[in-house]
Amino acid sequence: MPNDEFKDAVFRETKTTFDLNSFEEDKFALVSLIKQTKSEVNIYSHILCPVIFDTEEVVLACEQFCLKNHRTKINVLVNESRPITRVSHRLLSLAHRHSSSVFFKTINPLIHSREDDFICFDKSAYFQLPNHQHYEAKCNFSDADQNSRLMTFFLDSWARSEVDTEFRSALL
């Protein structure tokens, strides 16, 4: 379970970088960050690790985020669509229910793939799995510099990628 300092972390105020050492801590951090985010969540992931992203807690936090107002947006950029569309991933179902808030794309194969998964929250915070196949992660509730570095890759990749037909058919 996360320590008290982590539990009390405040979006855009707590500048500590937290090292997360379990899937439970990863989920707790994501839920806390999503709940405190105002307008935009940008996810880059290889396959949206089900143990983290396909959980009731994370998907419920995402749904509550979508319902905050009509301007909230979750952009999801993945390396592979098949693992997500084959298992009826909950985030994909959320995209169906909130099609004006949740958007999926598969990364353009011409873009060099990264080893990590990351999520940027507004222009302030981030969550990162340095190795997308492992649970050890780090997050910071107020690090605009690291968020900006991650967002540079995300925005360039998002602009050069397209909606995968696998996502379209899964949404129908």
C-alpha positions as CSV (number, residue, x, y, z in Angstrom):
1,M,0.0,0.0,0.0
2,P,1.3,3.5,-0.8
3,N,2.8,5.5,2.0
4,D,1.0,8.5,3.5
5,E,3.0,11.1,1.5
6,F,1.9,9.4,-1.7
7,K,-1.7,9.2,-0.6
8,D,-1.8,12.9,0.1
9,A,-0.1,14.0,-3.2
10,V,-1.8,17.0,-4.8
11,F,-2.0,17.6,-8.5
12,R,0.2,20.5,-9.6
13,E,1.6,20.9,-6.0
14,T,3.4,17.7,-4.9
15,K,6.8,17.8,-6.7
16,T,8.1,14.4,-5.4
17,T,8.8,11.6,-7.9
18,F,7.3,8.5,-6.4
19,D,8.7,5.0,-7.2
20,L,5.9,2.5,-7.4
21,N,6.7,-1.2,-6.7
22,S,3.5,-3.1,-7.4
23,F,0.5,-3.2,-9.6
24,E,-1.6,-2.1,-6.7
25,E,0.5,1.1,-6.3
26,D,0.4,1.6,-10.1
27,K,-3.5,1.5,-10.0
28,F,-3.7,3.7,-6.9
29,A,-1.4,6.3,-8.6
30,L,-3.4,6.3,-11.8
31,V,-6.7,6.6,-10.1
32,S,-5.4,9.5,-7.9
33,L,-3.9,11.3,-10.9
34,I,-7.0,10.8,-13.1
35,K,-9.4,12.1,-10.4
36,Q,-7.3,15.2,-10.0
37,T,-6.8,16.0,-13.7
38,K,-8.9,18.8,-15.2
39,S,-9.1,18.3,-18.9
40,E,-6.8,15.8,-20.7
41,V,-5.3,12.4,-20.2
42,N,-2.8,11.1,-22.9
43,I,-1.9,7.5,-22.8
44,Y,0.9,5.8,-24.7
45,S,1.1,2.1,-24.2
46,H,2.2,-1.0,-26.0
47,I,-0.9,-3.1,-25.2
48,L,-2.6,-1.3,-22.3
49,C,-1.5,-3.8,-19.7
50,P,-4.7,-5.4,-18.4
51,V,-3.5,-5.8,-14.8
52,I,-3.4,-2.0,-14.7
53,F,-5.5,-0.5,-17.4
54,D,-8.3,-3.0,-17.6
55,T,-9.3,-2.8,-14.0
56,E,-12.5,-1.6,-12.4
57,E,-10.8,1.1,-10.4
58,V,-9.0,2.7,-13.3
59,V,-11.9,2.4,-15.8
60,L,-14.3,3.9,-13.2
61,A,-11.9,6.8,-12.7
62,C,-11.7,7.3,-16.4
63,E,-15.5,7.3,-16.7
64,Q,-15.9,9.8,-13.9
65,F,-13.3,11.9,-15.7
66,C,-15.2,11.8,-18.9
67,L,-18.4,12.9,-17.1
68,K,-16.7,16.0,-15.5
69,N,-17.6,18.2,-18.4
70,H,-17.9,18.2,-22.2
71,R,-14.2,19.2,-22.8
72,T,-12.5,16.3,-21.1
73,K,-10.5,14.1,-23.4
74,I,-8.7,10.8,-23.1
75,N,-6.3,10.0,-26.0
76,V,-5.0,6.5,-26.2
77,L,-2.1,5.6,-28.5
78,V,-1.1,1.9,-28.6
79,N,1.5,-0.1,-30.4
80,E,-0.8,-3.1,-30.9
81,S,-4.5,-3.1,-31.3
82,R,-5.1,-6.9,-31.4
83,P,-4.6,-7.7,-27.7
84,I,-7.0,-4.9,-26.8
85,T,-9.7,-5.7,-29.3
86,R,-9.6,-9.5,-28.8
87,V,-10.3,-9.3,-25.0
88,S,-13.0,-6.6,-25.0
89,H,-10.7,-4.3,-23.0
90,R,-12.7,-2.0,-20.6
91,L,-11.1,1.2,-21.9
92,L,-12.3,0.3,-25.4
93,S,-15.8,-0.2,-24.1
94,L,-15.5,3.1,-22.4
95,A,-14.6,4.7,-25.7
96,H,-17.8,3.3,-27.2
97,R,-19.9,4.8,-24.4
98,H,-18.1,8.1,-24.4
99,S,-17.1,8.5,-28.0
100,S,-16.8,12.3,-27.8
101,S,-14.3,11.9,-24.9
102,V,-12.2,8.8,-25.5
103,F,-10.1,8.3,-28.7
104,F,-7.9,5.4,-29.8
105,K,-5.2,5.2,-32.4
106,T,-2.5,2.7,-33.3
107,I,1.0,4.2,-33.6
108,N,2.3,4.6,-37.1
109,P,4.7,1.7,-37.8
110,L,7.2,4.1,-39.2
111,I,7.6,5.7,-35.7
112,H,10.3,4.2,-33.6
113,S,8.7,2.4,-30.7
114,R,9.7,3.2,-27.1
115,E,10.3,0.7,-24.3
116,D,8.1,2.5,-21.8
117,D,4.4,3.2,-21.3
118,F,3.4,6.6,-20.0
119,I,0.5,8.8,-19.3
120,C,0.5,12.6,-19.2
121,F,-2.1,14.5,-17.2
122,D,-2.9,18.0,-18.5
123,K,0.4,19.7,-18.8
124,S,1.5,19.0,-15.3
125,A,1.8,15.4,-14.2
126,Y,2.9,12.0,-15.5
127,F,2.9,8.3,-14.8
128,Q,5.6,6.1,-16.4
129,L,6.3,2.4,-16.6
130,P,10.0,2.5,-17.8
131,N,9.6,-1.1,-19.0
132,H,6.1,-1.7,-20.4
133,Q,6.3,-5.4,-19.4
134,H,7.0,-4.8,-15.7
135,Y,5.0,-3.2,-12.8
136,E,7.8,-0.9,-11.5
137,A,6.7,2.6,-12.3
138,K,7.2,6.2,-11.3
139,C,4.9,9.2,-11.2
140,N,5.0,12.8,-10.3
141,F,2.0,15.1,-9.6
142,S,3.8,18.3,-10.6
143,D,6.6,17.9,-13.1
144,A,5.8,20.0,-16.2
145,D,9.3,19.5,-17.7
146,Q,9.0,15.7,-17.8
147,N,5.4,15.9,-18.9
148,S,6.5,18.2,-21.8
149,R,9.3,15.7,-22.9
150,L,6.8,12.8,-22.9
151,M,4.1,14.9,-24.7
152,T,6.5,15.9,-27.5
153,F,6.7,12.2,-28.5
154,F,3.0,11.7,-27.9
155,L,1.8,14.6,-29.9
156,D,4.1,13.9,-32.8
157,S,3.1,10.3,-32.9
158,W,-0.6,11.1,-32.5
159,A,-0.5,13.4,-35.5
160,R,1.3,10.8,-37.6
161,S,-1.0,7.9,-36.6
162,E,-4.5,7.0,-37.7
163,V,-7.5,5.3,-36.1
164,D,-7.0,1.5,-36.6
165,T,-9.9,-0.4,-38.3
166,E,-9.7,-2.9,-35.4
167,F,-10.9,-0.1,-33.1
168,R,-13.6,1.0,-35.4
169,S,-15.0,-2.5,-35.8
170,A,-14.8,-3.1,-32.1
171,L,-16.7,0.0,-31.4
172,L,-19.6,-0.9,-33.8
